[in-house]
Amino acid sequence: MSQIIAYCGLVCSSCPVFLATKNDDDAARKETANFFSKKLGLDFKPEDVNCDGCLCEGGRLIAHCSICEIRKCCREKGHKNCAVCKERPCGHLSKFHELSSDAKASFEALLKEIGQN
């Protein structure tokens, strides 16, 4: 499977939520729900762990992705990802990259790939 990179730079295809969904793996759903509940202090249940990736049209999304301002903005602008946006980095993207160094690194690699560094 080739990499699926979200609007913000997260690699959906490496995300434990995406993988549990793709593999229809209930044990992975339970493990991921426990991990996210502890890490984020939220009440994730195994049945909440279903996501087809934020680029999907009409697929399942984990709760945050369905309300994500970065996703919403890119979709409204018709962008494939934030790397092509002339207004980057916006406050939403910068704030998210402060929380996720993995997404930031993936995003920066994407910028280099398209010659936008």
C-alpha positions, 0 to 999 in steps of 0.5 A: 500500500502506498502512503496516504498523507493527510492534509496536515502531513499525518501519514494516515496509512501508518495510523493505528486507527486507519490500520485497525479499520483497514484490517477490521481488527477488533483487538487493535481497535481496543488497544488503540482506544486504550492508548488514545484514552490515556494519551489524550485524556478522552474516553475512546471506545473500541467502536470509536476506532474506525477511520478510512483516512481524512482524504476519503469521500464519504468514508468513516472518520475518527471524531477529530477528523470529522471536525478538523479545521485543517481538513475543512479548510483544504476541502473548501479550497479544493487543495490536495493538502496544505503544502500547496496552499499560498497561506501556509502555514496558517495558525491551525497547521502551526498549532497542530505541528506543535503537537505532532512532530511526526506530522510536521516532519512528514509535511516538511518532506512533502514540501521538499518533494513538491519544491515548496520548501 
